């Protein structure tokens, strides 16, 4: 399969679960999130994921080189 066809294939990454992510990250950081605020924290991470998704889905070619300097 050519590279251009592979770029258009759906991603095989696991589905993001904001609730699992918040719970596991809080545990790793030894962070206590009050139960009455957990739903709001999860809701905010779901919003962050929805905002970031188009950027994460944008495919870049493998031979892409970084620009030596930024020129707007």
Helices and strands as residue ranges (DSSP letters): H 3-7, H 18-28, H 35-57
